Structures are given as structure tokens and as C-alpha cells.
Amino acid sequence: QVQLVESGGGLVQPGGSLRLSCTASGSINRINAMGWYRQALGERRELVATITIGGPTKYADSVKGRFTISNAENTVILQMNSLKPEDTAVYYCNAAIRRYFTTRYLPYWGQGTQVTVSS
């Protein structure tokens, strides 16, 4: 089994910062990429940022210059600065993982963590 456990969400005022963390554990042979998605109430889930392990990062236009994604081993971090009310959403961690004795990378998701930006 594979689990992704997120932490770090909460309530913050506009202009503030939050740091989200997600750690993958379980029967993991290799992780190809990790990332963060978000879903606001009544909206579709959208990409926030992704990082290819040992490779490039990608950001949604709406967060460029404010958010930074990084990783260390099986953990991915999203540093969010200059937060805006429109960043309010449930944030989901995602990872492309190849388990032991398999050949394919499959997507796994965390349970989600709420980020609320409000005064």
C-alpha cells in the first residue's frame, strides 16, 4: 500500500504565508514526480505546482512568483507566500509512484488539507 499524508493547512490573512508538506510512505520503489492541486468550492480541481524528481518544476500562472515547490526524498513542500483570498481551496498532494515488483507509475492522492485566506 501507498499513503500520502499532508499537513500544514489552516487559516491565514491576506498577504500571509503557509507551508504545506506531504510525505509518501509504503511500498514505494520510485517516485517520478510530485505535485499539488487545489479545488475551491464549486470549482474543478486544478494544478498548482509540480516537480519532476531531479527535473523541472511547473507552476500555474496564478501562483508564479508567490509559491515555491521543492522536494526531499519522499516529501514534497509547497511554500505559499503573499496569499490571496482566491487561493482558498482544499489542497491535494499527488505523486506518480512505482511500487515494488511493478513497472508502471500510477497516480496517488492525499486526503486534502484546507487552506483559507481571509481577514
VENBELSUL-V497557 format. One record per helix or strand. SS is the DSSP state (H for helix, E for strand). FROM is the first residue (numbers start at 1). TO is the last residue. If there is no record, write none. Layout:
# VENBELSUL-V497557
SS|FROM|TO  SS|FROM|TO
This chain:
# VENBELSUL-V497557
E|2|7  E|10|12  E|18|26  E|28|39  E|46|52  E|57|59  H|61|63  E|67|72  E|75|80  H|85|87  E|89|99  E|106|109  E|113|117
